[in-house]
Amino acid sequence: MHDVVVVGGGIAGLTAAWDLTQAGLDVKVIEESSQAGGNISTVGAQDYRMESGPHSFMGSAENVWRLLEELGINEDVVAAAAVSNNRYILRNGKLHALPMGAWAFLTTGLLGCGAKLSLMCEPFKRNGAREEDTAWDFFKRRFGEEAATYIMSPFISGVYAGDIRQLGALAAFPKFWNFEKDSGSMIRGAMKYMKAKRRRLKAEGKPYRKGLFSLPGGLGGITAKLAERLGPAVETGSLIENMVALPGGVEVRSGDRIWQGRAALMAVPPNRGAEILENSLPAAAAALRRIPMVPVAVLHWRCDNPAADLPQGFGFLVPRVEGVRLLGTLFPSQLFGDRAPAGSHLQASFYGGALDRAAYDMDDASLTELMRAEHEAAFGVTLKGLQVLRIVRHPYAIPQLTPEHPATVAALRLAVSEIPGLSLAGNYLTGVGIEQAVESGYVAASEVRTYLLGAQS
Ligand SMILES: Cc1cc2nc3c(=O)[nH]c(=O)nc-3n(C[C@H](O)[C@H](O)[C@H](O)COP(=O)(O)OP(=O)(O)OC[C@H]3O[C@@H](n4cnc5c(N)ncnc54)[C@H](O)[C@@H]3O)c2cc1C
């Protein structure tokens, strides 16, 4: 019997396993795919380095930095080029730079005068924090309808591939929601938070990092390093079908193979967790099924056009009201020099999400043609020598944290407590980014350590 069996070798499960092995525990990670890493993997082809999921992490991601330091690869991290500060939004068929300063804000054509005034008045608007608010209720109240439509809705497409009217403000944007609740204003709350964070980091002797980061060669370097350091503790190619409580432990099965642990940690997406717990914990499975997942297709492409034919920056997002099916496009080779061969450039375009499952379901040729037509219209140029290098389809890409999500997670945790020593990790619990996935791994590992080793661990 192992000390801990971890089901799922994405970054959440790998982080948890890493932390537990550092505490001297005997851990076994069981991963369905032939390679650990989950959504985080980088694939090379024809000298292009293509990310399957995330393309970067933020300087503010403290748990990610902690992990990189523990793995000894924090010094290898590369910052995105300064051009990453340029971000664009499509409105009326034209790309507008997202204003980053006062003058740019006053002069941008992205928003009308009424919308700018509404945004400027945010600090003085009524505090209306309600737990049942959708993201639409929240951002419309704070910023006004036009900014909610043309800035926050595309931002939500970029992070959640989600529908602003279905996501919960508290569940999906807890920091923003609490800024309003505690300070009466998102802007004032954010300023207070940043000031306090700077002060805390200074006291802890840590740097205040801004911007976007990756590793040379891509983010897959993080999960590859975790898998390398965990070595034989990671077993790939086994799909866990169920999990049951044993006297003094937990047992998981894949076909006729069995693994037993004194404790277990489940780090798989909610729909997969529901399958595993269906028979042993039906209430937990039912709660997991209430967390919707949306599909996303990622198209990695290049063309022969000169770089000047494309906008210079991080990428662009598309408000849903534009009538364009593209969610957004990133320009990875403009951010990190080693993503494309010299003289070439690499783009990554996202389709699908909560509001357009049909785009995800399109065959490769139709999706490629759609992508070509929508980019030619947005850039105002013909794409010459367009080549789609890779299409990655994530049928269950991103969890959608709805207004009911906090109650669902509470019900899930209660149901799971029936198997002593079972903890949960994954990006569906408190937030969908890498930072929250890594944090969930550390938190779950700490719960398991306390269970196995006591409060002093
Ligand atoms: C297209 C896309 C773009 C993204 N972009 C960003 C971004 O820019 N920034 C950001 O911060 N985050 C981004 N994310 C989110 C980020 O990738 C996730 O937060 C993170 O990778 C989730 O890690 P996880 O370990 O929770 O889940 P996963 O990565 O899903 O890992 C779960 C693992 O469990 C395994 N598994 C499932 N079922 C079983 C089973 N029955 N038995 C054994 N193993 C099983 C899976 O194979 C998988 O390896 C993006 C995600 C996607 C899909």
The ligand as an SDF file (V2000), in Angstrom:
LIG
                    3D

 53 58  0  0  0  0  0  0  0  0999 V2000
   -7.0750   25.8040  -24.3420 C   0  0  0  0  0  0  0  0  0  0  0  0
   -6.7090   26.1920  -22.9550 C   0  0  0  0  0  0  0  0  0  0  0  0
   -6.0510   27.3910  -22.7110 C   0  0  0  0  0  0  0  0  0  0  0  0
   -5.7010   27.7760  -21.4170 C   0  0  0  0  0  0  0  0  0  0  0  0
   -5.0420   28.9660  -21.2080 N   0  0  0  0  0  0  0  0  0  0  0  0
   -4.6640   29.3370  -19.9640 C   0  0  0  0  0  0  0  0  0  0  0  0
   -3.9010   30.5100  -19.7470 C   0  0  0  0  0  0  0  0  0  0  0  0
   -3.5610   31.2280  -20.6870 O   0  0  0  0  0  0  0  0  0  0  0  0
   -3.5300   30.8100  -18.4660 N   0  0  0  0  0  0  0  0  0  0  0  0
   -3.8550   30.0120  -17.4110 C   0  0  0  0  0  0  0  0  0  0  0  0
   -3.4970   30.3240  -16.2640 O   0  0  0  0  0  0  0  0  0  0  0  0
   -4.5610   28.8820  -17.5910 N   0  0  0  0  0  0  0  0  0  0  0  0
   -4.9720   28.5210  -18.8230 C   0  0  0  0  0  0  0  0  0  0  0  0
   -5.6640   27.3430  -19.0270 N   0  0  0  0  0  0  0  0  0  0  0  0
   -6.0410   26.5620  -17.8630 C   0  0  0  0  0  0  0  0  0  0  0  0
   -4.9090   25.6380  -17.3630 C   0  0  0  0  0  0  0  0  0  0  0  0
   -4.4490   24.8750  -18.4320 O   0  0  0  0  0  0  0  0  0  0  0  0
   -5.4700   24.7820  -16.2640 C   0  0  0  0  0  0  0  0  0  0  0  0
   -5.7860   25.5760  -15.1350 O   0  0  0  0  0  0  0  0  0  0  0  0
   -4.5510   23.6860  -15.7440 C   0  0  0  0  0  0  0  0  0  0  0  0
   -3.7520   23.1300  -16.7320 O   0  0  0  0  0  0  0  0  0  0  0  0
   -5.4610   22.6290  -15.0940 C   0  0  0  0  0  0  0  0  0  0  0  0
   -4.6780   21.6500  -14.4860 O   0  0  0  0  0  0  0  0  0  0  0  0
   -5.3830   20.4320  -13.7410 P   0  0  0  0  0  0  0  0  0  0  0  0
   -4.2840   19.5770  -13.2430 O   0  0  0  0  0  0  0  0  0  0  0  0
   -6.3820   20.9450  -12.7830 O   0  0  0  0  0  0  0  0  0  0  0  0
   -6.2430   19.6550  -14.8630 O   0  0  0  0  0  0  0  0  0  0  0  0
   -5.7960   18.9140  -16.1890 P   0  0  0  0  0  0  0  0  0  0  0  0
   -4.7090   19.6340  -16.8670 O   0  0  0  0  0  0  0  0  0  0  0  0
   -7.0780   18.6850  -16.9430 O   0  0  0  0  0  0  0  0  0  0  0  0
   -5.2370   17.5160  -15.6810 O   0  0  0  0  0  0  0  0  0  0  0  0
   -6.0660   16.4500  -15.2910 C   0  0  0  0  0  0  0  0  0  0  0  0
   -5.3340   15.1550  -15.6340 C   0  0  0  0  0  0  0  0  0  0  0  0
   -6.1380   14.0630  -15.2030 O   0  0  0  0  0  0  0  0  0  0  0  0
   -6.0420   13.0250  -16.1690 C   0  0  0  0  0  0  0  0  0  0  0  0
   -7.2240   12.1600  -16.0200 N   0  0  0  0  0  0  0  0  0  0  0  0
   -8.5180   12.4640  -16.2670 C   0  0  0  0  0  0  0  0  0  0  0  0
   -9.3100   11.4130  -15.9700 N   0  0  0  0  0  0  0  0  0  0  0  0
   -8.4830   10.4420  -15.5180 C   0  0  0  0  0  0  0  0  0  0  0  0
   -8.7260    9.1200  -15.0440 C   0  0  0  0  0  0  0  0  0  0  0  0
   -9.9580    8.6060  -14.9630 N   0  0  0  0  0  0  0  0  0  0  0  0
   -7.6560    8.3570  -14.6680 N   0  0  0  0  0  0  0  0  0  0  0  0
   -6.3910    8.8560  -14.7420 C   0  0  0  0  0  0  0  0  0  0  0  0
   -6.1170   10.1050  -15.1740 N   0  0  0  0  0  0  0  0  0  0  0  0
   -7.1610   10.8820  -15.5570 C   0  0  0  0  0  0  0  0  0  0  0  0
   -5.9940   13.7790  -17.4870 C   0  0  0  0  0  0  0  0  0  0  0  0
   -5.4660   12.9680  -18.5160 O   0  0  0  0  0  0  0  0  0  0  0  0
   -5.1340   14.9640  -17.1270 C   0  0  0  0  0  0  0  0  0  0  0  0
   -3.7560   14.7110  -17.3710 O   0  0  0  0  0  0  0  0  0  0  0  0
   -6.0170   26.9330  -20.3220 C   0  0  0  0  0  0  0  0  0  0  0  0
   -6.6690   25.7060  -20.5500 C   0  0  0  0  0  0  0  0  0  0  0  0
   -7.0010   25.3290  -21.8510 C   0  0  0  0  0  0  0  0  0  0  0  0
   -7.6840   24.0130  -22.0890 C   0  0  0  0  0  0  0  0  0  0  0  0
  1  2  1  0
  2  3  1  0
  2 52  2  0
  3  4  2  0
  4  5  1  0
  4 50  1  0
  5  6  2  0
  6  7  1  0
  6 13  1  0
  7  8  2  0
  7  9  1  0
  9 10  1  0
 10 11  2  0
 10 12  1  0
 12 13  2  0
 13 14  1  0
 14 15  1  0
 14 50  1  0
 15 16  1  0
 16 17  1  0
 16 18  1  0
 18 19  1  0
 18 20  1  0
 20 21  1  0
 20 22  1  0
 22 23  1  0
 23 24  1  0
 24 25  2  0
 24 26  1  0
 24 27  1  0
 27 28  1  0
 28 29  2  0
 28 30  1  0
 28 31  1  0
 31 32  1  0
 32 33  1  0
 33 34  1  0
 33 48  1  0
 34 35  1  0
 35 36  1  0
 35 46  1  0
 36 37  1  0
 36 45  1  0
 37 38  2  0
 38 39  1  0
 39 40  1  0
 39 45  2  0
 40 41  1  0
 40 42  2  0
 42 43  1  0
 43 44  2  0
 44 45  1  0
 46 47  1  0
 46 48  1  0
 48 49  1  0
 50 51  2  0
 51 52  1  0
 52 53  1  0
M  END
$$$$
